[in-house]
Amino acid sequence: MDDVLKVIFGALIAVILGLTLRHQGKDMALLLSTAVCCMVVAVGIAYLTPVVDFVRQLHENTGSDPEFLRILLKSVGIGLVAEIAGLICTDAGNAALAKTIQILAAAVVLWMALPLMSALLELVQRMMEEV
């Protein structure tokens, strides 16, 4: 938990520094913001490792298709990366690009979920045949 507080305070200091740098040059402020975002994500990944381990254990205990869990984890990753990229684009003054990235991420996640939706449709069809 101390790591999280250190990262939060470091990010706040980076924001203050970034505001100061914006007066001198917007490029340096954006570069600082991007670097700090990468560092925060690196710390966040360490906290997600136990979650991934839990999902793997869940898979082993339930015998579910590993492809479904892979799709789930990739979807979460795509959503997080798209959100961070969108925020960086917004900071750079390009809100349209930020929104476009979010739309692209949603489309990719839906595309990746097609096998899940197909399996669900097959399950519903089997259930309807049994009735």
VOGU-3710 file (C-alpha; in Angstrom, 3 decimals, decimal comma):
1> mddvlkvifg> 0,000/0,000/0,000  2,926/2,330/0,651  3,974/1,873/-2,971  0,591/3,117/-4,128  0,818/6,225/-1,984  4,344/6,916/-3,258  3,163/6,577/-6,846  0,198/8,875/-6,233  2,361/11,539/-4,623  4,936/11,159/-7,391
11> aliavilglt> 2,193/11,623/-9,981  0,944/14,738/-8,221  4,471/16,157/-8,178  4,746/15,335/-11,890  1,506/17,245/-12,508  2,868/20,302/-10,742  6,138/20,007/-12,643  4,203/19,515/-15,868  2,220/22,688/-15,281  5,482/24,551/-14,814
21> lrhqgkdmal> 6,953/23,005/-17,967  3,912/23,945/-20,050  4,889/27,571/-19,790  8,289/26,765/-21,291  7,250/24,126/-23,779  4,222/21,903/-24,134  6,291/19,085/-25,631  8,329/18,511/-22,478  5,203/18,520/-20,317  3,593/15,891/-22,543
31> llstavccmv> 6,747/13,782/-22,485  6,833/13,969/-18,683  3,174/13,001/-18,483  3,683/10,020/-20,785  6,718/8,807/-18,831  4,885/9,053/-15,509  1,900/7,183/-16,974  4,224/4,367/-18,043  5,745/4,188/-14,569  2,321/4,099/-12,912
41> vavgiayltp> 1,241/1,283/-15,238  4,416/-0,643/-14,374  3,559/-0,425/-10,682  -0,056/-1,357/-11,413  0,990/-4,502/-13,258  2,611/-5,796/-10,088  -0,770/-5,551/-8,357  -2,527/-7,339/-11,210  -0,256/-10,383/-11,088  -2,180/-12,023/-8,194
51> vvdfvrqlhe> -5,425/-11,423/-10,086  -4,069/-13,232/-13,138  -2,883/-16,071/-10,893  -6,359/-16,303/-9,367  -7,974/-16,447/-12,801  -5,582/-19,233/-13,798  -6,424/-21,147/-10,621  -10,126/-20,622/-11,320  -9,597/-22,037/-14,790  -7,792/-25,099/-13,429
61> ntgsdpeflr> -10,530/-25,778/-10,864  -13,458/-25,294/-13,227  -11,971/-26,798/-16,379  -13,222/-23,926/-18,503  -11,836/-23,270/-21,957  -8,499/-21,415/-21,605  -9,348/-19,397/-24,712  -12,203/-17,705/-22,842  -9,936/-16,601/-20,003  -7,334/-15,358/-22,485
71> illksvgigl> -9,997/-13,279/-24,213  -11,129/-11,852/-20,886  -7,626/-10,834/-19,813  -6,752/-9,397/-23,220  -9,981/-7,385/-23,237  -9,179/-5,859/-19,874  -5,656/-5,048/-21,056  -6,898/-3,436/-24,250  -9,385/-1,343/-22,280  -6,744/-0,117/-19,847
81> vaeiaglict> -4,192/0,691/-22,544  -6,816/2,488/-24,639  -7,944/4,540/-21,649  -4,393/5,639/-20,844  -3,632/6,410/-24,499  -6,848/8,383/-24,741  -6,008/10,423/-21,660  -2,554/11,196/-23,025  -4,109/12,315/-26,323  -6,538/14,510/-24,407
91> dagnaalakt> -3,642/16,048/-22,467  -1,951/16,761/-25,780  -5,049/18,627/-26,904  -6,400/16,014/-29,301  -9,709/14,898/-27,785  -10,978/13,595/-31,134  -8,085/11,155/-31,380  -8,665/10,105/-27,772  -12,293/9,254/-28,469  -11,333/7,443/-31,676
101> iqilaaavvl> -8,881/5,271/-29,726  -11,623/4,372/-27,257  -14,014/3,464/-30,086  -11,321/1,335/-31,725  -10,662/-0,467/-28,429  -14,380/-1,202/-28,011  -14,561/-2,590/-31,555  -11,511/-4,809/-30,985  -12,913/-6,130/-27,704  -16,215/-6,974/-29,408
111> wmalplmsal> -14,322/-8,697/-32,217  -12,297/-10,693/-29,695  -15,496/-11,674/-27,856  -17,062/-13,298/-30,936  -15,972/-16,812/-29,845  -17,578/-16,211/-26,448  -20,804/-15,008/-28,034  -20,803/-17,999/-30,408  -20,381/-20,408/-27,509  -23,206/-18,687/-25,652
121> lelvqrmmee> -25,456/-18,929/-28,719  -24,686/-22,652/-29,051  -25,494/-23,170/-25,373  -28,830/-21,388/-25,717  -29,652/-23,411/-28,835  -28,888/-26,690/-27,019  -31,025/-25,598/-24,088  -33,916/-24,748/-26,428  -33,662/-28,170/-28,108  -33,926/-29,920/-24,748
131> v> -37,119/-28,101/-23,823
//
